[in-house]
Amino acid sequence: MDEDLLQATTLKPKRKGALRPLRFLRDEKSGGVLFLFSNPAETISADDKEWVFETRMGPMEVKTKFTAKDMRYLGKLAI
């Protein structure tokens, strides 16, 4: 199941190839999942304005779009 979740999850800047998470952490108490991606500084920049996160957990599919502006921390792009 864990490998399936990693394979079903992507983070993709518009018009570029998708990134896959290296691993994920599951909060047993809340059931929340945190996906950890490698540092894509060589391939992704703040110029990639629109992003799409997708995952599938069993019958549930999650897809959301967001902007690079939403991913800034202390003025820098942070994924």
PyMOL Python script that loads the backbone (N, CA, C, O; Angstrom):
from pymol import cmd

cmd.read_pdbstr("""\
ATOM      1  N   MET A   1       0.821  -1.203   0.000  1.00  0.00           N
ATOM      2  CA  MET A   1       0.000   0.000   0.000  1.00  0.00           C
ATOM      3  C   MET A   1       0.861   1.262   0.000  1.00  0.00           C
ATOM      4  O   MET A   1       0.536   2.222  -0.699  1.00  0.00           O
ATOM      5  N   ASP A   2       1.951   1.282   0.767  1.00  0.00           N
ATOM      6  CA  ASP A   2       2.794   2.472   0.831  1.00  0.00           C
ATOM      7  C   ASP A   2       3.399   2.800  -0.525  1.00  0.00           C
ATOM      8  O   ASP A   2       3.413   3.963  -0.929  1.00  0.00           O
ATOM      9  N   GLU A   3       3.888   1.816  -1.219  1.00  0.00           N
ATOM     10  CA  GLU A   3       4.481   2.047  -2.539  1.00  0.00           C
ATOM     11  C   GLU A   3       3.419   2.529  -3.521  1.00  0.00           C
ATOM     12  O   GLU A   3       3.698   3.378  -4.367  1.00  0.00           O
ATOM     13  N   ASP A   4       2.213   1.999  -3.416  1.00  0.00           N
ATOM     14  CA  ASP A   4       1.120   2.443  -4.285  1.00  0.00           C
ATOM     15  C   ASP A   4       0.810   3.924  -4.066  1.00  0.00           C
ATOM     16  O   ASP A   4       0.558   4.658  -5.021  1.00  0.00           O
ATOM     17  N   LEU A   5       0.830   4.354  -2.813  1.00  0.00           N
ATOM     18  CA  LEU A   5       0.546   5.750  -2.498  1.00  0.00           C
ATOM     19  C   LEU A   5       1.633   6.659  -3.078  1.00  0.00           C
ATOM     20  O   LEU A   5       1.327   7.721  -3.619  1.00  0.00           O
ATOM     21  N   LEU A   6       2.875   6.254  -2.970  1.00  0.00           N
ATOM     22  CA  LEU A   6       3.964   7.045  -3.550  1.00  0.00           C
ATOM     23  C   LEU A   6       3.838   7.131  -5.067  1.00  0.00           C
ATOM     24  O   LEU A   6       4.077   8.189  -5.649  1.00  0.00           O
ATOM     25  N   GLN A   7       3.471   6.042  -5.701  1.00  0.00           N
ATOM     26  CA  GLN A   7       3.323   6.025  -7.164  1.00  0.00           C
ATOM     27  C   GLN A   7       2.110   6.820  -7.632  1.00  0.00           C
ATOM     28  O   GLN A   7       2.093   7.318  -8.758  1.00  0.00           O
ATOM     29  N   ALA A   8       1.104   6.944  -6.786  1.00  0.00           N
ATOM     30  CA  ALA A   8      -0.129   7.635  -7.162  1.00  0.00           C
ATOM     31  C   ALA A   8      -0.079   9.130  -6.864  1.00  0.00           C
ATOM     32  O   ALA A   8      -1.059   9.836  -7.101  1.00  0.00           O
ATOM     33  N   THR A   9       1.037   9.620  -6.353  1.00  0.00           N
ATOM     34  CA  THR A   9       1.144  11.015  -5.922  1.00  0.00           C
ATOM     35  C   THR A   9       2.127  11.778  -6.801  1.00  0.00           C
ATOM     36  O   THR A   9       3.230  11.304  -7.075  1.00  0.00           O
ATOM     37  N   THR A  10       1.712  12.968  -7.240  1.00  0.00           N
ATOM     38  CA  THR A  10       2.594  13.825  -8.033  1.00  0.00           C
ATOM     39  C   THR A  10       2.431  15.279  -7.636  1.00  0.00           C
ATOM     40  O   THR A  10       1.378  15.698  -7.154  1.00  0.00           O
ATOM     41  N   LEU A  11       3.483  16.028  -7.845  1.00  0.00           N
ATOM     42  CA  LEU A  11       3.485  17.477  -7.719  1.00  0.00           C
ATOM     43  C   LEU A  11       4.044  17.972  -9.042  1.00  0.00           C
ATOM     44  O   LEU A  11       5.176  17.656  -9.411  1.00  0.00           O
ATOM     45  N   LYS A  12       3.235  18.753  -9.752  1.00  0.00           N
ATOM     46  CA  LYS A  12       3.616  19.094 -11.119  1.00  0.00           C
ATOM     47  C   LYS A  12       3.461  20.579 -11.387  1.00  0.00           C
ATOM     48  O   LYS A  12       2.372  21.134 -11.247  1.00  0.00           O
ATOM     49  N   PRO A  13       4.572  21.229 -11.778  1.00  0.00           N
ATOM     50  CA  PRO A  13       4.435  22.605 -12.252  1.00  0.00           C
ATOM     51  C   PRO A  13       3.832  22.580 -13.654  1.00  0.00           C
ATOM     52  O   PRO A  13       4.056  21.644 -14.421  1.00  0.00           O
ATOM     53  N   LYS A  14       3.082  23.599 -13.972  1.00  0.00           N
ATOM     54  CA  LYS A  14       2.448  23.656 -15.284  1.00  0.00           C
ATOM     55  C   LYS A  14       3.501  23.572 -16.381  1.00  0.00           C
ATOM     56  O   LYS A  14       4.525  24.253 -16.324  1.00  0.00           O
ATOM     57  N   ARG A  15       3.245  22.745 -17.364  1.00  0.00           N
ATOM     58  CA  ARG A  15       4.096  22.564 -18.544  1.00  0.00           C
ATOM     59  C   ARG A  15       5.452  21.920 -18.255  1.00  0.00           C
ATOM     60  O   ARG A  15       6.375  22.077 -19.053  1.00  0.00           O
ATOM     61  N   LYS A  16       5.600  21.212 -17.159  1.00  0.00           N
ATOM     62  CA  LYS A  16       6.851  20.499 -16.862  1.00  0.00           C
ATOM     63  C   LYS A  16       6.507  19.111 -16.338  1.00  0.00           C
ATOM     64  O   LYS A  16       5.353  18.810 -16.035  1.00  0.00           O
ATOM     65  N   GLY A  17       7.522  18.283 -16.239  1.00  0.00           N
ATOM     66  CA  GLY A  17       7.325  16.933 -15.738  1.00  0.00           C
ATOM     67  C   GLY A  17       6.970  16.901 -14.266  1.00  0.00           C
ATOM     68  O   GLY A  17       7.302  17.813 -13.509  1.00  0.00           O
ATOM     69  N   ALA A  18       6.296  15.846 -13.877  1.00  0.00           N
ATOM     70  CA  ALA A  18       5.833  15.695 -12.501  1.00  0.00           C
ATOM     71  C   ALA A  18       6.937  15.189 -11.587  1.00  0.00           C
ATOM     72  O   ALA A  18       7.794  14.406 -11.998  1.00  0.00           O
ATOM     73  N   LEU A  19       6.905  15.644 -10.347  1.00  0.00           N
ATOM     74  CA  LEU A  19       7.789  15.146  -9.300  1.00  0.00           C
ATOM     75  C   LEU A  19       7.031  14.097  -8.498  1.00  0.00           C
ATOM     76  O   LEU A  19       5.821  14.211  -8.302  1.00  0.00           O
ATOM     77  N   ARG A  20       7.732  13.095  -8.044  1.00  0.00           N
ATOM     78  CA  ARG A  20       7.138  12.080  -7.175  1.00  0.00           C
ATOM     79  C   ARG A  20       7.739  12.235  -5.784  1.00  0.00           C
ATOM     80  O   ARG A  20       8.909  12.596  -5.656  1.00  0.00           O
ATOM     81  N   PRO A  21       6.962  11.969  -4.750  1.00  0.00           N
ATOM     82  CA  PRO A  21       7.508  12.087  -3.397  1.00  0.00           C
ATOM     83  C   PRO A  21       8.534  10.987  -3.124  1.00  0.00           C
ATOM     84  O   PRO A  21       8.441   9.880  -3.655  1.00  0.00           O
ATOM     85  N   LEU A  22       9.510  11.319  -2.287  1.00  0.00           N
ATOM     86  CA  LEU A  22      10.502  10.330  -1.862  1.00  0.00           C
ATOM     87  C   LEU A  22       9.911   9.399  -0.813  1.00  0.00           C
ATOM     88  O   LEU A  22      10.184   8.199  -0.789  1.00  0.00           O
ATOM     89  N   ARG A  23       9.095   9.987   0.050  1.00  0.00           N
ATOM     90  CA  ARG A  23       8.431   9.209   1.105  1.00  0.00           C
ATOM     91  C   ARG A  23       7.287  10.040   1.662  1.00  0.00           C
ATOM     92  O   ARG A  23       7.063  11.178   1.250  1.00  0.00           O
ATOM     93  N   PHE A  24       6.582   9.458   2.592  1.00  0.00           N
ATOM     94  CA  PHE A  24       5.515  10.200   3.247  1.00  0.00           C
ATOM     95  C   PHE A  24       5.472   9.816   4.715  1.00  0.00           C
ATOM     96  O   PHE A  24       5.961   8.762   5.120  1.00  0.00           O
ATOM     97  N   LEU A  25       4.878  10.697   5.496  1.00  0.00           N
ATOM     98  CA  LEU A  25       4.692  10.469   6.923  1.00  0.00           C
ATOM     99  C   LEU A  25       3.200  10.489   7.197  1.00  0.00           C
ATOM    100  O   LEU A  25       2.471  11.330   6.671  1.00  0.00           O
ATOM    101  N   ARG A  26       2.758   9.563   8.016  1.00  0.00           N
ATOM    102  CA  ARG A  26       1.339   9.485   8.356  1.00  0.00           C
ATOM    103  C   ARG A  26       1.174   9.785   9.838  1.00  0.00           C
ATOM    104  O   ARG A  26       1.849   9.185  10.674  1.00  0.00           O
ATOM    105  N   ASP A  27       0.290  10.699  10.163  1.00  0.00           N
ATOM    106  CA  ASP A  27      -0.018  11.015  11.555  1.00  0.00           C
ATOM    107  C   ASP A  27      -1.101  10.048  12.015  1.00  0.00           C
ATOM    108  O   ASP A  27      -2.260  10.166  11.618  1.00  0.00           O
ATOM    109  N   GLU A  28      -0.721   9.108  12.841  1.00  0.00           N
ATOM    110  CA  GLU A  28      -1.657   8.069  13.289  1.00  0.00           C
ATOM    111  C   GLU A  28      -2.850   8.659  14.043  1.00  0.00           C
ATOM    112  O   GLU A  28      -3.957   8.125  13.975  1.00  0.00           O
ATOM    113  N   LYS A  29      -2.626   9.741  14.746  1.00  0.00           N
ATOM    114  CA  LYS A  29      -3.686  10.347  15.546  1.00  0.00           C
ATOM    115  C   LYS A  29      -4.755  11.014  14.674  1.00  0.00           C
ATOM    116  O   LYS A  29      -5.952  10.805  14.871  1.00  0.00           O
ATOM    117  N   SER A  30      -4.300  11.825  13.700  1.00  0.00           N
ATOM    118  CA  SER A  30      -5.255  12.569  12.874  1.00  0.00           C
ATOM    119  C   SER A  30      -5.586  11.865  11.560  1.00  0.00           C
ATOM    120  O   SER A  30      -6.616  12.138  10.944  1.00  0.00           O
ATOM    121  N   GLY A  31      -4.706  10.957  11.135  1.00  0.00           N
ATOM    122  CA  GLY A  31      -4.891  10.308   9.841  1.00  0.00           C
ATOM    123  C   GLY A  31      -4.331  11.115   8.687  1.00  0.00           C
ATOM    124  O   GLY A  31      -4.420  10.697   7.533  1.00  0.00           O
ATOM    125  N   GLY A  32      -3.744  12.290   8.994  1.00  0.00           N
ATOM    126  CA  GLY A  32      -3.167  13.141   7.961  1.00  0.00           C
ATOM    127  C   GLY A  32      -1.909  12.533   7.363  1.00  0.00           C
ATOM    128  O   GLY A  32      -1.233  11.719   7.994  1.00  0.00           O
ATOM    129  N   VAL A  33      -1.605  12.942   6.132  1.00  0.00           N
ATOM    130  CA  VAL A  33      -0.432  12.435   5.427  1.00  0.00           C
ATOM    131  C   VAL A  33       0.394  13.631   4.942  1.00  0.00           C
ATOM    132  O   VAL A  33      -0.148  14.584   4.382  1.00  0.00           O
ATOM    133  N   LEU A  34       1.710  13.568   5.166  1.00  0.00           N
ATOM    134  CA  LEU A  34       2.638  14.594   4.728  1.00  0.00           C
ATOM    135  C   LEU A  34       3.563  13.970   3.700  1.00  0.00           C
ATOM    136  O   LEU A  34       4.272  13.011   4.002  1.00  0.00           O
ATOM    137  N   PHE A  35       3.561  14.508   2.488  1.00  0.00           N
ATOM    138  CA  PHE A  35       4.409  13.983   1.421  1.00  0.00           C
ATOM    139  C   PHE A  35       5.706  14.776   1.383  1.00  0.00           C
ATOM    140  O   PHE A  35       5.690  16.004   1.460  1.00  0.00           O
ATOM    141  N   LEU A  36       6.825  14.080   1.267  1.00  0.00           N
ATOM    142  CA  LEU A  36       8.142  14.708   1.247  1.00  0.00           C
ATOM    143  C   LEU A  36       8.760  14.528  -0.142  1.00  0.00           C
ATOM    144  O   LEU A  36       8.969  13.408  -0.606  1.00  0.00           O
ATOM    145  N   PHE A  37       9.041  15.647  -0.783  1.00  0.00           N
ATOM    146  CA  PHE A  37       9.638  15.649  -2.116  1.00  0.00           C
ATOM    147  C   PHE A  37      11.096  16.062  -1.997  1.00  0.00           C
ATOM    148  O   PHE A  37      11.476  16.747  -1.047  1.00  0.00           O
ATOM    149  N   SER A  38      11.920  15.645  -2.967  1.00  0.00           N
ATOM    150  CA  SER A  38      13.317  16.077  -2.976  1.00  0.00           C
ATOM    151  C   SER A  38      13.365  17.564  -3.276  1.00  0.00           C
ATOM    152  O   SER A  38      12.368  18.149  -3.699  1.00  0.00           O
ATOM    153  N   ASN A  39      14.507  18.168  -3.061  1.00  0.00           N
ATOM    154  CA  ASN A  39      14.668  19.581  -3.362  1.00  0.00           C
ATOM    155  C   ASN A  39      14.810  19.736  -4.874  1.00  0.00           C
ATOM    156  O   ASN A  39      15.845  19.381  -5.437  1.00  0.00           O
ATOM    157  N   PRO A  40      13.795  20.253  -5.524  1.00  0.00           N
ATOM    158  CA  PRO A  40      13.821  20.341  -6.991  1.00  0.00           C
ATOM    159  C   PRO A  40      14.391  21.654  -7.514  1.00  0.00           C
ATOM    160  O   PRO A  40      13.998  22.105  -8.590  1.00  0.00           O
ATOM    161  N   ALA A  41      15.303  22.273  -6.781  1.00  0.00           N
ATOM    162  CA  ALA A  41      15.786  23.608  -7.138  1.00  0.00           C
ATOM    163  C   ALA A  41      16.346  23.671  -8.554  1.00  0.00           C
ATOM    164  O   ALA A  41      16.277  24.720  -9.194  1.00  0.00           O
ATOM    165  N   GLU A  42      16.894  22.577  -9.052  1.00  0.00           N
ATOM    166  CA  GLU A  42      17.473  22.602 -10.390  1.00  0.00           C
ATOM    167  C   GLU A  42      16.407  22.617 -11.485  1.00  0.00           C
ATOM    168  O   GLU A  42      16.662  23.111 -12.583  1.00  0.00           O
ATOM    169  N   THR A  43      15.240  22.093 -11.207  1.00  0.00           N
ATOM    170  CA  THR A  43      14.230  21.957 -12.261  1.00  0.00           C
ATOM    171  C   THR A  43      13.009  22.849 -12.066  1.00  0.00           C
ATOM    172  O   THR A  43      12.231  23.040 -13.000  1.00  0.00           O
ATOM    173  N   ILE A  44      12.831  23.389 -10.877  1.00  0.00           N
ATOM    174  CA  ILE A  44      11.624  24.154 -10.587  1.00  0.00           C
ATOM    175  C   ILE A  44      12.009  25.510 -10.006  1.00  0.00           C
ATOM    176  O   ILE A  44      12.919  25.612  -9.183  1.00  0.00           O
ATOM    177  N   SER A  45      11.308  26.537 -10.442  1.00  0.00           N
ATOM    178  CA  SER A  45      11.599  27.874  -9.940  1.00  0.00           C
ATOM    179  C   SER A  45      10.295  28.613  -9.643  1.00  0.00           C
ATOM    180  O   SER A  45       9.200  28.123  -9.917  1.00  0.00           O
ATOM    181  N   ALA A  46      10.450  29.794  -9.082  1.00  0.00           N
ATOM    182  CA  ALA A  46       9.281  30.626  -8.787  1.00  0.00           C
ATOM    183  C   ALA A  46       8.579  31.063 -10.065  1.00  0.00           C
ATOM    184  O   ALA A  46       7.434  31.512 -10.018  1.00  0.00           O
ATOM    185  N   ASP A  47       9.253  30.938 -11.209  1.00  0.00           N
ATOM    186  CA  ASP A  47       8.628  31.262 -12.490  1.00  0.00           C
ATOM    187  C   ASP A  47       7.545  30.263 -12.858  1.00  0.00           C
ATOM    188  O   ASP A  47       6.685  30.552 -13.691  1.00  0.00           O
ATOM    189  N   ASP A  48       7.582  29.086 -12.239  1.00  0.00           N
ATOM    190  CA  ASP A  48       6.524  28.093 -12.439  1.00  0.00           C
ATOM    191  C   ASP A  48       5.338  28.540 -11.595  1.00  0.00           C
ATOM    192  O   ASP A  48       5.216  28.181 -10.423  1.00  0.00           O
ATOM    193  N   LYS A  49       4.488  29.311 -12.200  1.00  0.00           N
ATOM    194  CA  LYS A  49       3.434  29.993 -11.442  1.00  0.00           C
ATOM    195  C   LYS A  49       2.316  29.077 -10.944  1.00  0.00           C
ATOM    196  O   LYS A  49       1.808  29.271  -9.840  1.00  0.00           O
ATOM    197  N   GLU A  50       1.931  28.095 -11.737  1.00  0.00           N
ATOM    198  CA  GLU A  50       0.812  27.231 -11.345  1.00  0.00           C
ATOM    199  C   GLU A  50       1.290  25.802 -11.108  1.00  0.00           C
ATOM    200  O   GLU A  50       2.098  25.273 -11.872  1.00  0.00           O
ATOM    201  N   TRP A  51       0.797  25.197 -10.067  1.00  0.00           N
ATOM    202  CA  TRP A  51       1.180  23.838  -9.666  1.00  0.00           C
ATOM    203  C   TRP A  51      -0.064  22.990  -9.458  1.00  0.00           C
ATOM    204  O   TRP A  51      -1.135  23.502  -9.133  1.00  0.00           O
ATOM    205  N   VAL A  52       0.091  21.690  -9.650  1.00  0.00           N
ATOM    206  CA  VAL A  52      -1.010  20.758  -9.398  1.00  0.00           C
ATOM    207  C   VAL A  52      -0.471  19.623  -8.522  1.00  0.00           C
ATOM    208  O   VAL A  52       0.546  19.004  -8.837  1.00  0.00           O
ATOM    209  N   PHE A  53      -1.168  19.368  -7.428  1.00  0.00           N
ATOM    210  CA  PHE A  53      -0.862  18.224  -6.565  1.00  0.00           C
ATOM    211  C   PHE A  53      -1.969  17.208  -6.765  1.00  0.00           C
ATOM    212  O   PHE A  53      -3.151  17.549  -6.705  1.00  0.00           O
ATOM    213  N   GLU A  54      -1.587  15.949  -7.007  1.00  0.00           N
ATOM    214  CA  GLU A  54      -2.571  14.879  -7.186  1.00  0.00           C
ATOM    215  C   GLU A  54      -2.145  13.654  -6.397  1.00  0.00           C
ATOM    216  O   GLU A  54      -0.960  13.334  -6.313  1.00  0.00           O
ATOM    217  N   THR A  55      -3.126  12.975  -5.821  1.00  0.00           N
ATOM    218  CA  THR A  55      -2.872  11.693  -5.182  1.00  0.00           C
ATOM    219  C   THR A  55      -4.152  10.865  -5.201  1.00  0.00           C
ATOM    220  O   THR A  55      -5.251  11.377  -5.417  1.00  0.00           O
ATOM    221  N   ARG A  56      -3.976   9.602  -4.974  1.00  0.00           N
ATOM    222  CA  ARG A  56      -5.113   8.667  -4.920  1.00  0.00           C
ATOM    223  C   ARG A  56      -4.877   7.722  -3.754  1.00  0.00           C
ATOM    224  O   ARG A  56      -3.817   7.107  -3.644  1.00  0.00           O
ATOM    225  N   MET A  57      -5.872   7.613  -2.887  1.00  0.00           N
ATOM    226  CA  MET A  57      -5.829   6.709  -1.743  1.00  0.00           C
ATOM    227  C   MET A  57      -7.057   5.822  -1.813  1.00  0.00           C
ATOM    228  O   MET A  57      -8.151   6.218  -1.410  1.00  0.00           O
ATOM    229  N   GLY A  58      -6.863   4.622  -2.328  1.00  0.00           N
ATOM    230  CA  GLY A  58      -8.015   3.741  -2.529  1.00  0.00           C
ATOM    231  C   GLY A  58      -8.965   4.382  -3.518  1.00  0.00           C
ATOM    232  O   GLY A  58      -8.544   4.805  -4.595  1.00  0.00           O
ATOM    233  N   PRO A  59     -10.247   4.463  -3.170  1.00  0.00           N
ATOM    234  CA  PRO A  59     -11.222   5.048  -4.093  1.00  0.00           C
ATOM    235  C   PRO A  59     -11.233   6.584  -4.086  1.00  0.00           C
ATOM    236  O   PRO A  59     -11.896   7.200  -4.920  1.00  0.00           O
ATOM    237  N   MET A  60     -10.500   7.206  -3.143  1.00  0.00           N
ATOM    238  CA  MET A  60     -10.503   8.657  -3.020  1.00  0.00           C
ATOM    239  C   MET A  60      -9.392   9.273  -3.865  1.00  0.00           C
ATOM    240  O   MET A  60      -8.233   8.869  -3.779  1.00  0.00           O
ATOM    241  N   GLU A  61      -9.764  10.260  -4.684  1.00  0.00           N
ATOM    242  CA  GLU A  61      -8.791  11.004  -5.474  1.00  0.00           C
ATOM    243  C   GLU A  61      -8.767  12.449  -4.997  1.00  0.00           C
ATOM    244  O   GLU A  61      -9.810  13.053  -4.744  1.00  0.00           O
ATOM    245  N   VAL A  62      -7.561  12.993  -4.879  1.00  0.00           N
ATOM    246  CA  VAL A  62      -7.385  14.378  -4.450  1.00  0.00           C
ATOM    247  C   VAL A  62      -6.581  15.102  -5.518  1.00  0.00           C
ATOM    248  O   VAL A  62      -5.534  14.623  -5.952  1.00  0.00           O
ATOM    249  N   LYS A  63      -7.076  16.255  -5.937  1.00  0.00           N
ATOM    250  CA  LYS A  63      -6.369  17.077  -6.920  1.00  0.00           C
ATOM    251  C   LYS A  63      -6.607  18.529  -6.546  1.00  0.00           C
ATOM    252  O   LYS A  63      -7.745  18.954  -6.346  1.00  0.00           O
ATOM    253  N   THR A  64      -5.527  19.280  -6.454  1.00  0.00           N
ATOM    254  CA  THR A  64      -5.665  20.695  -6.134  1.00  0.00           C
ATOM    255  C   THR A  64      -4.623  21.505  -6.888  1.00  0.00           C
ATOM    256  O   THR A  64      -3.507  21.044  -7.125  1.00  0.00           O
ATOM    257  N   LYS A  65      -5.002  22.709  -7.258  1.00  0.00           N
ATOM    258  CA  LYS A  65      -4.091  23.632  -7.928  1.00  0.00           C
ATOM    259  C   LYS A  65      -3.734  24.744  -6.956  1.00  0.00           C
ATOM    260  O   LYS A  65      -4.546  25.142  -6.120  1.00  0.00           O
ATOM    261  N   PHE A  66      -2.513  25.238  -7.074  1.00  0.00           N
ATOM    262  CA  PHE A  66      -2.099  26.376  -6.276  1.00  0.00           C
ATOM    263  C   PHE A  66      -0.982  27.107  -6.997  1.00  0.00           C
ATOM    264  O   PHE A  66      -0.461  26.618  -8.000  1.00  0.00           O
ATOM    265  N   THR A  67      -0.611  28.279  -6.488  1.00  0.00           N
ATOM    266  CA  THR A  67       0.400  29.104  -7.148  1.00  0.00           C
ATOM    267  C   THR A  67       1.710  29.089  -6.377  1.00  0.00           C
ATOM    268  O   THR A  67       1.745  28.734  -5.199  1.00  0.00           O
ATOM    269  N   ALA A  68       2.784  29.477  -7.049  1.00  0.00           N
ATOM    270  CA  ALA A  68       4.093  29.561  -6.401  1.00  0.00           C
ATOM    271  C   ALA A  68       4.048  30.564  -5.253  1.00  0.00           C
ATOM    272  O   ALA A  68       4.760  30.402  -4.262  1.00  0.00           O
ATOM    273  N   LYS A  69       3.225  31.586  -5.377  1.00  0.00           N
ATOM    274  CA  LYS A  69       3.080  32.573  -4.308  1.00  0.00           C
ATOM    275  C   LYS A  69       2.617  31.895  -3.015  1.00  0.00           C
ATOM    276  O   LYS A  69       3.008  32.312  -1.925  1.00  0.00           O
ATOM    277  N   ASP A  70       1.791  30.861  -3.130  1.00  0.00           N
ATOM    278  CA  ASP A  70       1.295  30.129  -1.962  1.00  0.00           C
ATOM    279  C   ASP A  70       2.386  29.284  -1.305  1.00  0.00           C
ATOM    280  O   ASP A  70       2.223  28.834  -0.171  1.00  0.00           O
ATOM    281  N   MET A  71       3.498  29.066  -2.012  1.00  0.00           N
ATOM    282  CA  MET A  71       4.542  28.172  -1.517  1.00  0.00           C
ATOM    283  C   MET A  71       5.793  28.931  -1.079  1.00  0.00           C
ATOM    284  O   MET A  71       6.888  28.369  -1.088  1.00  0.00           O
ATOM    285  N   ARG A  72       5.647  30.167  -0.706  1.00  0.00           N
ATOM    286  CA  ARG A  72       6.798  30.955  -0.253  1.00  0.00           C
ATOM    287  C   ARG A  72       6.895  30.917   1.266  1.00  0.00           C
ATOM    288  O   ARG A  72       5.900  30.989   1.986  1.00  0.00           O
ATOM    289  N   TYR A  73       8.150  30.799   1.723  1.00  0.00           N
ATOM    290  CA  TYR A  73       8.436  30.853   3.145  1.00  0.00           C
ATOM    291  C   TYR A  73       9.655  31.746   3.311  1.00  0.00           C
ATOM    292  O   TYR A  73      10.702  31.481   2.721  1.00  0.00           O
ATOM    293  N   LEU A  74       9.528  32.802   4.108  1.00  0.00           N
ATOM    294  CA  LEU A  74      10.585  33.788   4.277  1.00  0.00           C
ATOM    295  C   LEU A  74      11.058  34.353   2.945  1.00  0.00           C
ATOM    296  O   LEU A  74      12.248  34.599   2.749  1.00  0.00           O
ATOM    297  N   GLY A  75      10.119  34.554   2.036  1.00  0.00           N
ATOM    298  CA  GLY A  75      10.416  35.174   0.750  1.00  0.00           C
ATOM    299  C   GLY A  75      11.001  34.277  -0.305  1.00  0.00           C
ATOM    300  O   GLY A  75      11.291  34.738  -1.409  1.00  0.00           O
ATOM    301  N   LYS A  76      11.186  32.998   0.000  1.00  0.00           N
ATOM    302  CA  LYS A  76      11.772  32.060  -0.962  1.00  0.00           C
ATOM    303  C   LYS A  76      10.796  30.937  -1.264  1.00  0.00           C
ATOM    304  O   LYS A  76       9.959  30.576  -0.436  1.00  0.00           O
ATOM    305  N   LEU A  77      10.920  30.392  -2.471  1.00  0.00           N
ATOM    306  CA  LEU A  77      10.106  29.250  -2.857  1.00  0.00           C
ATOM    307  C   LEU A  77      10.466  28.075  -1.964  1.00  0.00           C
ATOM    308  O   LEU A  77      11.635  27.706  -1.855  1.00  0.00           O
ATOM    309  N   ALA A  78       9.462  27.487  -1.325  1.00  0.00           N
ATOM    310  CA  ALA A  78       9.698  26.362  -0.412  1.00  0.00           C
ATOM    311  C   ALA A  78       8.703  25.265  -0.716  1.00  0.00           C
ATOM    312  O   ALA A  78       7.493  25.455  -0.592  1.00  0.00           O
ATOM    313  N   ILE A  79       9.216  24.125  -1.112  1.00  0.00           N
ATOM    314  CA  ILE A  79       8.352  22.997  -1.417  1.00  0.00           C
ATOM    315  C   ILE A  79       8.559  21.947  -0.362  1.00  0.00           C
ATOM    316  O   ILE A  79       7.928  20.890  -0.410  1.00  0.00           O
TER     317      ILE A  79
END
""", "prot")
cmd.dss("prot")
cmd.show_as("cartoon", "prot")
cmd.util.cbc("prot")
cmd.orient("prot")
